[in-house]
Amino acid sequence: MIVIDTSVFIDLLFEYDSERTRCAEETFSIIEESALTIIEPDIFKVELVGQISRRTTQERALKICEEVFAELVFVEDSKIYDEAFSIALETGSRASDAFYIASAMQGRSILISNDKYQIKSADKSGIEVYNLLHDGELARNRLLEMAFK
């Protein structure tokens, strides 16, 4: 299973940096072709709708989010709250980042992100984490390895 930060979804949905979009497209293509499962904390829903609402109409934002959410498995934030709290305490991470890291811990998953602060906190927590922009080839190779297990 894989946890993917909102930053990567935004890079997929909106092109403001062609390299980031290319990396996101390649990554999601591998995930889709390999039928790998993406898990997300519930807070992802709030983050994604907020990010998309800044870039388009509310109606379009809801439609995009409904399509994205249908493809994901969600972890209830209340079920990983204690773990997220501990992660935030130990790493000094932002609240939302702690929930992504806790989701990865619970699911024994890798985390893929373009958020340098989240990556640093995940690394401190001992999570297998990839900075998609800088470690894209490594991340994609890891996904392929997961697909063939």
Secondary structure, DSSP 8 states (H G I E B T S, - for coil): -EEE-HHHHHHHHS-SSHHHHHHHHHHHHHHHHHT--EEEETHHHHHHHHHHHTTS-HHHHHHHHHHHHTT-EEE-HHHHHHHHHHHHHHH---HHHHHHHHHHHHTT-EEEES-HHHHHHHHHTT--EEEHHHHHHHHHHHHHHHHT-
